[in-house]
Amino acid sequence: MFVHDIHWSTVNISNLAFLAAAAWAVAAVLLLALWRWHLRLLNAGVVDVGWAAGLALVTLLYAVFAPGDPLRRWLIAAMVAVWSARLVAYLLRDRVLGRTEDPRYQHLRESGSVAATGSFFAFFQAQAILVVVLSMPMLIAAANPSPAWSTLEIGAVLLWATALAGETLADRQLERFKARRPRPGTTCRDGLWRYSRHPNYFFEWLVWVAYALYAVGSPGGLIALSAPAIVLYLLFRVTGIPATEAQALRSRGDDYRRYQLETSAFVPWPPRRAS
């Protein structure tokens, strides 16, 4: 069956609200610690590490204290932990430890952006709130008491594994391109980057689709669909594609403009010939 015959009456909503509040406290403390660290590093890219690590921590909290089926809640905790560990390791290696601050955050500082007000303190704490909002699929799944598994849940796990592999491959292809020390102003067109300007973002979004599908058969599961919708909005309208492409145009100019004409922005697709 695709949807479990369970209703919110079987789940103590007040307990879930308490868990969400506890998750916010955990995320807020983590982001506060990382904000203080960023003051020493002078690298606001640490906030991305906090976002990924915070989701793993709050999902672990749900796995320990939520009232759902143990296998279901520990599996979602394991999925998020694997995703988080990979992303945190990549971000620390590529953007934080021994690295200068990501140009996107440098631009926010120099432009006097609201995000940079108070040395990014409010920006870091906003990520703690975002962690809780985006962890709703994990909380909903962890609260599902049914021992029966749906086809949709199994498909979600398979989609998660595929999406994580795609994101890992995209990151490695970009790392190898950078390691070759290409000529300044050159854009990566290796592997998946030939078919999408942001294959890492595309597969990251599919990871969130998988989390939502994993939870959609649980009580209140339709709420989980908000998570990939929010991630998609952030990628297209806020901190994802707009900021990344603005920086790429500043640093790579005409080569990146040609890349924009030739290559799909998001969904991998055969490149087109620029006129």
FIPA-42751 format. One record per residue (C-alpha): x, y, z; residue number from 1. Coordinates in steps of 0.5 Angstrom, whole numbers. Example, Ala and Ser with C-alpha at 12.3 -4.5 7.8 and 13.67 -1.06 7.14 Angstrom:
# FIPA-42751
<pt><x>25</x><y>-9</y><z>16</z><k>1</k></pt>
<pt><x>27</x><y>-2</y><z>14</z><k>2</k></pt>
This chain:
# FIPA-42751
<pt><x>0</x><y>0</y><z>0</z><k>1</k></pt>
<pt><x>2</x><y>7</y><z>-1</z><k>2</k></pt>
<pt><x>-1</x><y>11</y><z>4</z><k>3</k></pt>
<pt><x>-1</x><y>8</y><z>11</z><k>4</k></pt>
<pt><x>-8</x><y>8</y><z>15</z><k>5</k></pt>
<pt><x>-6</x><y>12</y><z>21</z><k>6</k></pt>
<pt><x>-9</x><y>19</y><z>23</z><k>7</k></pt>
<pt><x>-6</x><y>25</y><z>27</z><k>8</k></pt>
<pt><x>-10</x><y>22</y><z>33</z><k>9</k></pt>
<pt><x>-5</x><y>16</y><z>34</z><k>10</k></pt>
<pt><x>1</x><y>21</y><z>34</z><k>11</k></pt>
<pt><x>2</x><y>26</y><z>40</z><k>12</k></pt>
<pt><x>2</x><y>33</y><z>37</z><k>13</k></pt>
<pt><x>5</x><y>36</y><z>43</z><k>14</k></pt>
<pt><x>11</x><y>31</y><z>44</z><k>15</k></pt>
<pt><x>13</x><y>33</y><z>36</z><k>16</k></pt>
<pt><x>12</x><y>40</y><z>38</z><k>17</k></pt>
<pt><x>17</x><y>39</y><z>44</z><k>18</k></pt>
<pt><x>22</x><y>35</y><z>39</z><k>19</k></pt>
<pt><x>22</x><y>41</y><z>34</z><k>20</k></pt>
<pt><x>23</x><y>46</y><z>39</z><k>21</k></pt>
<pt><x>29</x><y>42</y><z>42</z><k>22</k></pt>
<pt><x>31</x><y>41</y><z>35</z><k>23</k></pt>
<pt><x>31</x><y>49</y><z>34</z><k>24</k></pt>
<pt><x>35</x><y>49</y><z>41</z><k>25</k></pt>
<pt><x>41</x><y>44</y><z>38</z><k>26</k></pt>
<pt><x>41</x><y>48</y><z>32</z><k>27</k></pt>
<pt><x>42</x><y>55</y><z>35</z><k>28</k></pt>
<pt><x>47</x><y>53</y><z>40</z><k>29</k></pt>
<pt><x>51</x><y>49</y><z>34</z><k>30</k></pt>
<pt><x>50</x><y>56</y><z>29</z><k>31</k></pt>
<pt><x>52</x><y>60</y><z>35</z><k>32</k></pt>
<pt><x>59</x><y>56</y><z>36</z><k>33</k></pt>
<pt><x>60</x><y>56</y><z>29</z><k>34</k></pt>
<pt><x>59</x><y>64</y><z>28</z><k>35</k></pt>
<pt><x>64</x><y>65</y><z>34</z><k>36</k></pt>
<pt><x>69</x><y>60</y><z>30</z><k>37</k></pt>
<pt><x>68</x><y>64</y><z>23</z><k>38</k></pt>
<pt><x>70</x><y>71</y><z>27</z><k>39</k></pt>
<pt><x>77</x><y>68</y><z>28</z><k>40</k></pt>
<pt><x>77</x><y>65</y><z>21</z><k>41</k></pt>
<pt><x>74</x><y>71</y><z>17</z><k>42</k></pt>
<pt><x>70</x><y>66</y><z>13</z><k>43</k></pt>
<pt><x>63</x><y>66</y><z>13</z><k>44</k></pt>
<pt><x>63</x><y>59</y><z>9</z><k>45</k></pt>
<pt><x>62</x><y>56</y><z>16</z><k>46</k></pt>
<pt><x>55</x><y>57</y><z>16</z><k>47</k></pt>
<pt><x>54</x><y>52</y><z>10</z><k>48</k></pt>
<pt><x>58</x><y>47</y><z>15</z><k>49</k></pt>
<pt><x>53</x><y>48</y><z>20</z><k>50</k></pt>
<pt><x>47</x><y>48</y><z>16</z><k>51</k></pt>
<pt><x>49</x><y>41</y><z>14</z><k>52</k></pt>
<pt><x>51</x><y>38</y><z>21</z><k>53</k></pt>
<pt><x>45</x><y>41</y><z>24</z><k>54</k></pt>
<pt><x>40</x><y>37</y><z>20</z><k>55</k></pt>
<pt><x>44</x><y>31</y><z>22</z><k>56</k></pt>
<pt><x>44</x><y>33</y><z>29</z><k>57</k></pt>
<pt><x>36</x><y>34</y><z>30</z><k>58</k></pt>
<pt><x>35</x><y>28</y><z>26</z><k>59</k></pt>
<pt><x>39</x><y>24</y><z>31</z><k>60</k></pt>
<pt><x>35</x><y>27</y><z>36</z><k>61</k></pt>
<pt><x>28</x><y>25</y><z>33</z><k>62</k></pt>
<pt><x>31</x><y>18</y><z>32</z><k>63</k></pt>
<pt><x>32</x><y>18</y><z>39</z><k>64</k></pt>
<pt><x>26</x><y>21</y><z>42</z><k>65</k></pt>
<pt><x>20</x><y>20</y><z>37</z><k>66</k></pt>
<pt><x>15</x><y>15</y><z>38</z><k>67</k></pt>
<pt><x>15</x><y>12</y><z>31</z><k>68</k></pt>
<pt><x>17</x><y>5</y><z>28</z><k>69</k></pt>
<pt><x>25</x><y>4</y><z>30</z><k>70</k></pt>
<pt><x>27</x><y>2</y><z>24</z><k>71</k></pt>
<pt><x>24</x><y>7</y><z>20</z><k>72</k></pt>
<pt><x>27</x><y>13</y><z>24</z><k>73</k></pt>
<pt><x>34</x><y>10</y><z>25</z><k>74</k></pt>
<pt><x>34</x><y>9</y><z>17</z><k>75</k></pt>
<pt><x>32</x><y>16</y><z>16</z><k>76</k></pt>
<pt><x>37</x><y>18</y><z>21</z><k>77</k></pt>
<pt><x>43</x><y>14</y><z>18</z><k>78</k></pt>
<pt><x>41</x><y>17</y><z>11</z><k>79</k></pt>
<pt><x>41</x><y>24</y><z>13</z><k>80</k></pt>
<pt><x>48</x><y>22</y><z>17</z><k>81</k></pt>
<pt><x>51</x><y>20</y><z>11</z><k>82</k></pt>
<pt><x>49</x><y>26</y><z>7</z><k>83</k></pt>
<pt><x>51</x><y>31</y><z>12</z><k>84</k></pt>
<pt><x>58</x><y>27</y><z>13</z><k>85</k></pt>
<pt><x>60</x><y>27</y><z>6</z><k>86</k></pt>
<pt><x>57</x><y>35</y><z>5</z><k>87</k></pt>
<pt><x>61</x><y>37</y><z>11</z><k>88</k></pt>
<pt><x>67</x><y>34</y><z>9</z><k>89</k></pt>
<pt><x>67</x><y>37</y><z>2</z><k>90</k></pt>
<pt><x>65</x><y>44</y><z>5</z><k>91</k></pt>
<pt><x>71</x><y>44</y><z>10</z><k>92</k></pt>
<pt><x>76</x><y>41</y><z>5</z><k>93</k></pt>
<pt><x>74</x><y>46</y><z>-1</z><k>94</k></pt>
<pt><x>71</x><y>52</y><z>2</z><k>95</k></pt>
<pt><x>73</x><y>53</y><z>10</z><k>96</k></pt>
<pt><x>80</x><y>50</y><z>12</z><k>97</k></pt>
<pt><x>86</x><y>54</y><z>9</z><k>98</k></pt>
<pt><x>81</x><y>57</y><z>4</z><k>99</k></pt>
<pt><x>79</x><y>64</y><z>3</z><k>100</k></pt>
<pt><x>72</x><y>66</y><z>4</z><k>101</k></pt>
<pt><x>67</x><y>64</y><z>-1</z><k>102</k></pt>
<pt><x>67</x><y>70</y><z>-6</z><k>103</k></pt>
<pt><x>59</x><y>70</y><z>-5</z><k>104</k></pt>
<pt><x>60</x><y>72</y><z>2</z><k>105</k></pt>
<pt><x>66</x><y>77</y><z>1</z><k>106</k></pt>
<pt><x>61</x><y>80</y><z>-4</z><k>107</k></pt>
<pt><x>55</x><y>80</y><z>1</z><k>108</k></pt>
<pt><x>60</x><y>84</y><z>6</z><k>109</k></pt>
<pt><x>63</x><y>89</y><z>1</z><k>110</k></pt>
<pt><x>56</x><y>91</y><z>-1</z><k>111</k></pt>
<pt><x>53</x><y>92</y><z>6</z><k>112</k></pt>
<pt><x>48</x><y>87</y><z>5</z><k>113</k></pt>
<pt><x>43</x><y>86</y><z>10</z><k>114</k></pt>
<pt><x>45</x><y>78</y><z>11</z><k>115</k></pt>
<pt><x>52</x><y>81</y><z>13</z><k>116</k></pt>
<pt><x>49</x><y>86</y><z>19</z><k>117</k></pt>
<pt><x>52</x><y>84</y><z>25</z><k>118</k></pt>
<pt><x>58</x><y>80</y><z>22</z><k>119</k></pt>
<pt><x>53</x><y>75</y><z>20</z><k>120</k></pt>
<pt><x>50</x><y>73</y><z>27</z><k>121</k></pt>
<pt><x>43</x><y>74</y><z>25</z><k>122</k></pt>
<pt><x>44</x><y>70</y><z>18</z><k>123</k></pt>
<pt><x>47</x><y>64</y><z>22</z><k>124</k></pt>
<pt><x>41</x><y>64</y><z>27</z><k>125</k></pt>
<pt><x>37</x><y>64</y><z>21</z><k>126</k></pt>
<pt><x>40</x><y>58</y><z>19</z><k>127</k></pt>
<pt><x>38</x><y>54</y><z>25</z><k>128</k></pt>
<pt><x>31</x><y>56</y><z>24</z><k>129</k></pt>
<pt><x>31</x><y>53</y><z>17</z><k>130</k></pt>
<pt><x>34</x><y>47</y><z>20</z><k>131</k></pt>
<pt><x>28</x><y>46</y><z>24</z><k>132</k></pt>
<pt><x>23</x><y>48</y><z>18</z><k>133</k></pt>
<pt><x>27</x><y>43</y><z>13</z><k>134</k></pt>
<pt><x>27</x><y>37</y><z>18</z><k>135</k></pt>
<pt><x>20</x><y>36</y><z>18</z><k>136</k></pt>
<pt><x>20</x><y>30</y><z>13</z><k>137</k></pt>
<pt><x>25</x><y>27</y><z>18</z><k>138</k></pt>
<pt><x>21</x><y>29</y><z>24</z><k>139</k></pt>
<pt><x>14</x><y>26</y><z>21</z><k>140</k></pt>
<pt><x>17</x><y>20</y><z>18</z><k>141</k></pt>
<pt><x>20</x><y>19</y><z>25</z><k>142</k></pt>
<pt><x>14</x><y>19</y><z>28</z><k>143</k></pt>
<pt><x>10</x><y>14</y><z>24</z><k>144</k></pt>
<pt><x>9</x><y>8</y><z>29</z><k>145</k></pt>
<pt><x>7</x><y>3</y><z>23</z><k>146</k></pt>
<pt><x>11</x><y>-3</y><z>22</z><k>147</k></pt>
<pt><x>9</x><y>-4</y><z>15</z><k>148</k></pt>
<pt><x>13</x><y>-1</y><z>10</z><k>149</k></pt>
<pt><x>10</x><y>3</y><z>3</z><k>150</k></pt>
<pt><x>13</x><y>2</y><z>-4</z><k>151</k></pt>
<pt><x>14</x><y>9</y><z>-4</z><k>152</k></pt>
<pt><x>18</x><y>9</y><z>2</z><k>153</k></pt>
<pt><x>23</x><y>4</y><z>-1</z><k>154</k></pt>
<pt><x>23</x><y>8</y><z>-8</z><k>155</k></pt>
<pt><x>25</x><y>14</y><z>-4</z><k>156</k></pt>
<pt><x>31</x><y>10</y><z>-1</z><k>157</k></pt>
<pt><x>33</x><y>8</y><z>-8</z><k>158</k></pt>
<pt><x>32</x><y>15</y><z>-10</z><k>159</k></pt>
<pt><x>36</x><y>18</y><z>-5</z><k>160</k></pt>
<pt><x>42</x><y>13</y><z>-6</z><k>161</k></pt>
<pt><x>42</x><y>15</y><z>-13</z><k>162</k></pt>
<pt><x>42</x><y>23</y><z>-12</z><k>163</k></pt>
<pt><x>47</x><y>22</y><z>-7</z><k>164</k></pt>
<pt><x>52</x><y>19</y><z>-12</z><k>165</k></pt>
<pt><x>50</x><y>24</y><z>-17</z><k>166</k></pt>
<pt><x>52</x><y>30</y><z>-13</z><k>167</k></pt>
<pt><x>58</x><y>26</y><z>-10</z><k>168</k></pt>
<pt><x>60</x><y>25</y><z>-18</z><k>169</k></pt>
<pt><x>59</x><y>32</y><z>-19</z><k>170</k></pt>
<pt><x>63</x><y>35</y><z>-14</z><k>171</k></pt>
<pt><x>69</x><y>30</y><z>-15</z><k>172</k></pt>
<pt><x>69</x><y>32</y><z>-23</z><k>173</k></pt>
<pt><x>69</x><y>40</y><z>-21</z><k>174</k></pt>
<pt><x>75</x><y>38</y><z>-16</z><k>175</k></pt>
<pt><x>79</x><y>35</y><z>-21</z><k>176</k></pt>
<pt><x>78</x><y>41</y><z>-26</z><k>177</k></pt>
<pt><x>80</x><y>46</y><z>-21</z><k>178</k></pt>
<pt><x>86</x><y>41</y><z>-19</z><k>179</k></pt>
<pt><x>88</x><y>42</y><z>-26</z><k>180</k></pt>
<pt><x>89</x><y>49</y><z>-25</z><k>181</k></pt>
<pt><x>86</x><y>51</y><z>-31</z><k>182</k></pt>
<pt><x>87</x><y>58</y><z>-35</z><k>183</k></pt>
<pt><x>83</x><y>64</y><z>-31</z><k>184</k></pt>
<pt><x>76</x><y>65</y><z>-34</z><k>185</k></pt>
<pt><x>75</x><y>58</y><z>-36</z><k>186</k></pt>
<pt><x>69</x><y>54</y><z>-34</z><k>187</k></pt>
<pt><x>68</x><y>47</y><z>-32</z><k>188</k></pt>
<pt><x>65</x><y>43</y><z>-37</z><k>189</k></pt>
<pt><x>67</x><y>36</y><z>-35</z><k>190</k></pt>
<pt><x>62</x><y>30</y><z>-34</z><k>191</k></pt>
<pt><x>56</x><y>32</y><z>-31</z><k>192</k></pt>
<pt><x>58</x><y>40</y><z>-32</z><k>193</k></pt>
<pt><x>57</x><y>39</y><z>-39</z><k>194</k></pt>
<pt><x>50</x><y>38</y><z>-39</z><k>195</k></pt>
<pt><x>48</x><y>42</y><z>-33</z><k>196</k></pt>
<pt><x>51</x><y>49</y><z>-30</z><k>197</k></pt>
<pt><x>49</x><y>46</y><z>-23</z><k>198</k></pt>
<pt><x>49</x><y>39</y><z>-23</z><k>199</k></pt>
<pt><x>51</x><y>39</y><z>-16</z><k>200</k></pt>
<pt><x>45</x><y>43</y><z>-14</z><k>201</k></pt>
<pt><x>40</x><y>39</y><z>-18</z><k>202</k></pt>
<pt><x>42</x><y>32</y><z>-15</z><k>203</k></pt>
<pt><x>42</x><y>36</y><z>-8</z><k>204</k></pt>
<pt><x>35</x><y>38</y><z>-9</z><k>205</k></pt>
<pt><x>33</x><y>30</y><z>-11</z><k>206</k></pt>
<pt><x>36</x><y>28</y><z>-4</z><k>207</k></pt>
<pt><x>30</x><y>33</y><z>-1</z><k>208</k></pt>
<pt><x>25</x><y>30</y><z>-6</z><k>209</k></pt>
<pt><x>27</x><y>23</y><z>-3</z><k>210</k></pt>
<pt><x>26</x><y>25</y><z>4</z><k>211</k></pt>
<pt><x>20</x><y>28</y><z>3</z><k>212</k></pt>
<pt><x>17</x><y>22</y><z>-1</z><k>213</k></pt>
<pt><x>20</x><y>18</y><z>5</z><k>214</k></pt>
<pt><x>15</x><y>22</y><z>10</z><k>215</k></pt>
<pt><x>9</x><y>23</y><z>5</z><k>216</k></pt>
<pt><x>6</x><y>16</y><z>7</z><k>217</k></pt>
<pt><x>6</x><y>18</y><z>14</z><k>218</k></pt>
<pt><x>1</x><y>22</y><z>18</z><k>219</k></pt>
<pt><x>1</x><y>29</y><z>16</z><k>220</k></pt>
<pt><x>6</x><y>27</y><z>11</z><k>221</k></pt>
<pt><x>4</x><y>32</y><z>5</z><k>222</k></pt>
<pt><x>7</x><y>37</y><z>10</z><k>223</k></pt>
<pt><x>14</x><y>34</y><z>8</z><k>224</k></pt>
<pt><x>13</x><y>36</y><z>1</z><k>225</k></pt>
<pt><x>14</x><y>43</y><z>3</z><k>226</k></pt>
<pt><x>22</x><y>42</y><z>4</z><k>227</k></pt>
<pt><x>24</x><y>40</y><z>-3</z><k>228</k></pt>
<pt><x>19</x><y>46</y><z>-5</z><k>229</k></pt>
<pt><x>23</x><y>51</y><z>0</z><k>230</k></pt>
<pt><x>30</x><y>48</y><z>-3</z><k>231</k></pt>
<pt><x>28</x><y>49</y><z>-10</z><k>232</k></pt>
<pt><x>26</x><y>56</y><z>-8</z><k>233</k></pt>
<pt><x>32</x><y>58</y><z>-5</z><k>234</k></pt>
<pt><x>36</x><y>55</y><z>-10</z><k>235</k></pt>
<pt><x>33</x><y>59</y><z>-16</z><k>236</k></pt>
<pt><x>31</x><y>65</y><z>-12</z><k>237</k></pt>
<pt><x>36</x><y>66</y><z>-6</z><k>238</k></pt>
<pt><x>43</x><y>63</y><z>-4</z><k>239</k></pt>
<pt><x>44</x><y>58</y><z>-10</z><k>240</k></pt>
<pt><x>44</x><y>59</y><z>-17</z><k>241</k></pt>
<pt><x>43</x><y>67</y><z>-17</z><k>242</k></pt>
<pt><x>49</x><y>68</y><z>-13</z><k>243</k></pt>
<pt><x>53</x><y>63</y><z>-16</z><k>244</k></pt>
<pt><x>52</x><y>65</y><z>-23</z><k>245</k></pt>
<pt><x>53</x><y>73</y><z>-21</z><k>246</k></pt>
<pt><x>60</x><y>71</y><z>-18</z><k>247</k></pt>
<pt><x>62</x><y>66</y><z>-24</z><k>248</k></pt>
<pt><x>60</x><y>72</y><z>-29</z><k>249</k></pt>
<pt><x>64</x><y>77</y><z>-25</z><k>250</k></pt>
<pt><x>70</x><y>72</y><z>-25</z><k>251</k></pt>
<pt><x>69</x><y>68</y><z>-32</z><k>252</k></pt>
<pt><x>66</x><y>74</y><z>-36</z><k>253</k></pt>
<pt><x>65</x><y>72</y><z>-43</z><k>254</k></pt>
<pt><x>66</x><y>64</y><z>-42</z><k>255</k></pt>
<pt><x>61</x><y>64</y><z>-37</z><k>256</k></pt>
<pt><x>56</x><y>67</y><z>-42</z><k>257</k></pt>
<pt><x>57</x><y>62</y><z>-47</z><k>258</k></pt>
<pt><x>56</x><y>57</y><z>-42</z><k>259</k></pt>
<pt><x>50</x><y>60</y><z>-40</z><k>260</k></pt>
<pt><x>47</x><y>60</y><z>-47</z><k>261</k></pt>
<pt><x>50</x><y>53</y><z>-49</z><k>262</k></pt>
<pt><x>48</x><y>49</y><z>-42</z><k>263</k></pt>
<pt><x>42</x><y>48</y><z>-38</z><k>264</k></pt>
<pt><x>41</x><y>51</y><z>-32</z><k>265</k></pt>
<pt><x>39</x><y>46</y><z>-27</z><k>266</k></pt>
<pt><x>36</x><y>39</y><z>-30</z><k>267</k></pt>
<pt><x>42</x><y>35</y><z>-34</z><k>268</k></pt>
<pt><x>40</x><y>36</y><z>-41</z><k>269</k></pt>
<pt><x>44</x><y>35</y><z>-48</z><k>270</k></pt>
<pt><x>48</x><y>42</y><z>-49</z><k>271</k></pt>
<pt><x>46</x><y>47</y><z>-55</z><k>272</k></pt>
<pt><x>50</x><y>50</y><z>-60</z><k>273</k></pt>
<pt><x>51</x><y>58</y><z>-58</z><k>274</k></pt>
<pt><x>49</x><y>62</y><z>-64</z><k>275</k></pt>
